[in-house]
Amino acid sequence: MIKKIESELLRLEDVKGEIEAIRKNAPKGKLRCATNKGYYQYYMGKEYIRREKRGYIKKLAQKEYVIELEKKIEEYKKVLEKLKNLYESDPIENVYRNLHPARKQLVEPIIRPVEMIIDEFEMIKYEGKGFDENDKTEFYTIKGERVRSKSEKIIADELYRNGITYKYEMPLELENWNKKITVYPDFTAINKRTGKRWIIEHMGMMDKNSYSENAISKINLYEKNDILLGINLILFYETSSNPININVVRKYINTYLC
């Protein structure tokens, strides 16, 4: 939510820049509009503005519009700033945070602080897919984990650099036609602001038919289990001629996980 608020505040600043440029070049005076026999007429005070001065009329109207718009933007910004401050102060999560340590041992929080969610996630122990003994490729992340490709190393290292807690190939049980199926997402990550869990998949050989068919089947399985693109699922695609773009990886991490 904070990200959305910050994005909206930036958008409003851009609009204010446009407003200032319009006001700077606007003519003086105040426009008055009237209707006479089904036709619009324009006045500045009591003085009638003739049709040939249409450009002048438009500038006056635009100036008065942006003045009113600027007032509303300032009101809206104040509301957004208050909301941003409220979210940053975490008043609801602080109810548990501010308890005496002795009391914390007795209370099961209904709304858990983000750091508690992250700590619990970090404590999860699991057995991943492992590597075939004939697999001689060795790609290691900054954390020292072995991953299956250079692109997965790029993703893992960007998560690490951004302080995102993640698990590599942590098993996830899904349902398909009333049967339990275990899949191994490339990454399971936690948004460091909200504690929300995200699945990250890297589709690395989408130009190969068998691989792309399996990839689409996996995406379909996710969707059946309410793991949806842009909601709690991030996908990166790649072919032999279109490698992964690190700047795109950074944008997704910044948008959904930071």
C-alpha positions as CSV (number, residue, x, y, z in Angstrom):
1,M,0.0,0.0,0.0
2,I,2.8,2.4,0.9
3,K,4.3,1.8,-2.6
4,K,1.0,2.8,-4.2
5,I,0.7,5.9,-2.1
6,E,4.3,6.9,-2.9
7,S,3.6,6.3,-6.6
8,E,0.4,8.5,-6.4
9,L,2.3,11.3,-4.6
10,L,4.9,11.3,-7.4
11,R,2.2,11.4,-10.0
12,L,0.6,14.4,-8.3
13,E,4.0,16.2,-8.3
14,D,4.3,15.6,-12.0
15,V,0.8,17.1,-12.5
16,K,1.7,20.1,-10.4
17,G,4.7,20.7,-12.7
18,E,2.3,20.8,-15.7
19,I,0.0,23.2,-13.8
20,E,2.8,25.6,-13.0
21,A,3.8,25.7,-16.7
22,I,0.2,26.5,-17.7
23,R,-0.3,29.2,-15.0
24,K,3.1,30.8,-16.0
25,N,1.9,31.3,-19.6
26,A,-1.7,32.1,-18.9
27,P,-3.3,35.5,-19.6
28,K,-4.6,37.7,-16.8
29,G,-8.3,38.0,-16.2
30,K,-11.3,35.9,-15.2
31,L,-13.6,34.1,-17.7
32,R,-17.4,34.2,-17.5
33,C,-19.5,31.9,-19.6
34,A,-23.1,32.3,-20.7
35,T,-25.7,30.8,-23.1
36,N,-27.7,33.0,-25.5
37,K,-30.2,31.4,-27.9
38,G,-28.4,28.0,-27.7
39,Y,-25.0,29.5,-28.3
40,Y,-22.2,29.8,-25.8
41,Q,-20.8,33.3,-25.1
42,Y,-17.7,34.3,-23.2
43,Y,-17.0,37.4,-21.2
44,M,-14.2,38.9,-19.2
45,G,-16.0,40.8,-16.6
46,K,-18.7,42.6,-18.6
47,E,-16.6,42.7,-21.8
48,Y,-17.7,40.3,-24.5
49,I,-14.9,38.2,-26.0
50,R,-15.3,37.8,-29.7
51,R,-15.1,34.4,-31.5
52,E,-11.8,35.3,-33.2
53,K,-10.1,35.4,-29.8
54,R,-10.9,31.7,-29.3
55,G,-7.3,30.9,-28.4
56,Y,-7.3,33.6,-25.7
57,I,-10.6,32.1,-24.3
58,K,-9.2,28.6,-24.1
59,K,-6.1,29.9,-22.2
60,L,-8.3,31.6,-19.7
61,A,-10.5,28.6,-19.2
62,Q,-7.5,26.3,-18.9
63,K,-5.9,28.6,-16.3
64,E,-9.0,28.6,-14.1
65,Y,-9.4,24.8,-14.5
66,V,-5.8,24.2,-13.3
67,I,-6.2,26.6,-10.4
68,E,-9.2,24.5,-9.1
69,L,-7.3,21.3,-9.9
70,E,-4.3,22.5,-7.9
71,K,-6.5,23.1,-4.8
72,K,-7.9,19.6,-5.0
73,I,-4.5,18.1,-5.5
74,E,-3.2,19.8,-2.3
75,E,-6.2,18.5,-0.4
76,Y,-5.6,15.0,-1.8
77,K,-1.9,15.1,-1.0
78,K,-2.6,15.9,2.6
79,V,-4.9,12.9,2.9
80,L,-2.3,10.6,1.2
81,E,0.5,11.9,3.5
82,K,-1.5,11.2,6.6
83,L,-2.3,7.7,5.3
84,K,1.3,7.1,4.4
85,N,2.4,8.1,7.9
86,L,-0.3,5.9,9.4
87,Y,1.0,2.8,7.4
88,E,4.6,3.6,8.3
89,S,3.9,3.8,12.0
90,D,2.2,0.3,11.9
91,P,-0.2,1.0,14.8
92,I,-2.0,-2.3,14.5
93,E,1.2,-4.4,14.4
94,N,2.6,-2.3,17.2
95,V,-0.1,-3.6,19.6
96,Y,1.9,-6.8,19.8
97,R,5.3,-5.3,19.4
98,N,4.8,-3.0,22.4
99,L,3.8,-5.8,24.8
100,H,6.1,-6.6,27.7
101,P,8.4,-9.6,26.7
102,A,6.8,-11.6,29.5
103,R,3.3,-10.9,28.1
104,K,4.4,-11.7,24.6
105,Q,5.1,-15.3,25.7
106,L,1.5,-15.6,26.7
107,V,-0.2,-14.0,23.7
108,E,-0.8,-15.5,20.2
109,P,-1.0,-12.4,17.9
110,I,-4.0,-12.2,15.6
111,I,-2.1,-9.8,13.4
112,R,1.6,-10.8,13.4
113,P,4.3,-8.1,12.8
114,V,6.1,-8.5,9.5
115,E,9.4,-9.4,11.3
116,M,7.7,-12.2,13.0
117,I,6.3,-13.6,9.7
118,I,9.8,-13.4,8.2
119,D,11.5,-15.0,11.2
120,E,9.0,-17.9,11.0
121,F,9.6,-18.3,7.3
122,E,13.4,-18.3,7.8
123,M,13.0,-21.1,10.3
124,I,11.3,-23.4,7.8
125,K,13.3,-26.6,7.2
126,Y,12.7,-28.5,4.0
127,E,14.2,-30.9,1.5
128,G,14.5,-29.4,-2.0
129,K,14.6,-31.3,-5.4
130,G,18.3,-31.9,-5.2
131,F,20.7,-32.2,-8.2
132,D,21.3,-35.2,-10.4
133,E,24.8,-36.6,-10.0
134,N,25.3,-36.2,-13.8
135,D,24.5,-32.5,-13.6
136,K,27.9,-30.9,-13.9
137,T,26.8,-27.3,-14.0
138,E,27.6,-25.3,-10.9
139,F,26.1,-21.9,-10.3
140,Y,26.3,-20.5,-6.8
141,T,24.5,-17.5,-5.3
142,I,25.9,-14.8,-3.1
143,K,24.4,-16.8,-0.2
144,G,26.3,-19.9,-1.3
145,E,23.3,-21.8,-2.6
146,R,23.6,-24.0,-5.7
147,V,21.0,-23.1,-8.4
148,R,20.3,-24.5,-11.8
149,S,21.3,-21.7,-14.1
150,K,23.0,-18.3,-14.5
151,S,19.6,-16.7,-14.7
152,E,18.5,-18.2,-11.4
153,K,21.7,-16.9,-9.8
154,I,20.8,-13.4,-11.1
155,I,17.4,-13.6,-9.6
156,A,18.6,-15.0,-6.3
157,D,21.4,-12.4,-6.0
158,E,19.0,-9.5,-6.7
159,L,16.6,-10.8,-4.0
160,Y,19.5,-11.0,-1.6
161,R,20.9,-7.5,-2.4
162,N,17.4,-6.1,-1.8
163,G,17.1,-7.7,1.6
164,I,14.3,-10.1,0.4
165,T,14.0,-13.3,2.4
166,Y,13.5,-16.3,0.1
167,K,13.7,-20.0,-0.2
168,Y,15.0,-21.9,-3.2
169,E,12.9,-24.8,-4.5
170,M,10.9,-25.1,-1.3
171,P,8.2,-27.8,-1.8
172,L,4.6,-26.5,-2.2
173,E,1.6,-28.8,-2.1
174,L,-1.1,-28.0,-4.6
175,E,-4.4,-29.6,-5.6
176,N,-5.3,-30.8,-9.1
177,W,-8.5,-32.7,-9.8
178,N,-8.8,-33.6,-6.0
179,K,-5.3,-35.0,-6.0
180,K,-2.4,-33.5,-4.0
181,I,0.7,-32.6,-6.1
182,T,4.0,-31.4,-4.8
183,V,5.7,-28.7,-6.9
184,Y,9.0,-26.9,-6.4
185,P,8.8,-23.2,-7.2
186,D,12.1,-21.7,-8.2
187,F,11.8,-19.2,-5.4
188,T,9.3,-18.5,-2.6
189,A,9.9,-15.0,-1.3
190,I,8.4,-12.6,1.3
191,N,7.5,-9.0,0.8
192,K,9.7,-7.2,3.4
193,R,7.0,-4.5,4.0
194,T,3.9,-6.6,4.2
195,G,5.0,-10.2,4.9
196,K,3.1,-11.4,1.9
197,R,4.4,-14.6,0.3
198,W,5.2,-14.7,-3.4
199,I,6.0,-17.5,-5.8
200,I,8.7,-16.7,-8.4
201,E,9.2,-18.9,-11.4
202,H,11.9,-18.6,-14.1
203,M,10.9,-20.1,-17.4
204,G,14.3,-20.5,-19.0
205,M,13.8,-22.4,-22.3
206,M,10.5,-21.1,-23.7
207,D,11.7,-21.7,-27.3
208,K,11.7,-25.5,-26.7
209,N,8.3,-27.1,-27.2
210,S,8.5,-29.7,-24.5
211,Y,9.8,-27.2,-21.9
212,S,7.2,-24.5,-22.8
213,E,4.4,-27.1,-22.6
214,N,5.5,-28.1,-19.1
215,A,5.9,-24.5,-18.1
216,I,2.3,-23.6,-19.2
217,S,1.0,-26.7,-17.4
218,K,2.7,-25.5,-14.2
219,I,1.3,-22.0,-14.6
220,N,-2.2,-23.5,-15.1
221,L,-1.8,-25.5,-11.9
222,Y,-0.8,-22.4,-10.0
223,E,-3.9,-20.6,-11.3
224,K,-6.2,-23.5,-10.2
225,N,-4.8,-23.0,-6.7
226,D,-5.3,-19.2,-6.7
227,I,-1.6,-18.4,-7.3
228,L,-2.1,-15.7,-9.9
229,L,0.3,-13.5,-12.0
230,G,0.8,-10.1,-10.4
231,I,-1.2,-11.2,-7.3
232,N,1.2,-13.6,-5.7
233,L,3.1,-15.0,-8.7
234,I,6.0,-13.4,-10.6
235,L,7.2,-15.0,-13.8
236,F,10.4,-14.4,-15.8
237,Y,10.7,-15.7,-19.3
238,E,13.7,-16.5,-21.5
239,T,14.7,-18.0,-24.8
240,S,18.1,-18.7,-26.3
241,S,17.9,-15.5,-28.3
242,N,16.1,-13.4,-25.6
243,P,18.0,-13.8,-22.3
244,I,16.8,-12.6,-18.9
245,N,17.0,-8.8,-18.4
246,I,18.5,-7.9,-15.0
247,N,16.8,-4.5,-15.1
248,V,13.4,-6.2,-15.5
249,V,14.2,-8.5,-12.6
250,R,15.0,-5.4,-10.5
251,K,11.7,-3.7,-11.5
252,Y,9.7,-6.7,-10.4
253,I,11.5,-7.0,-7.1
254,N,11.1,-3.3,-6.4
255,T,7.4,-3.4,-7.4
256,Y,6.2,-6.5,-5.6
257,L,8.7,-7.4,-2.9
258,C,10.3,-4.2,-1.5
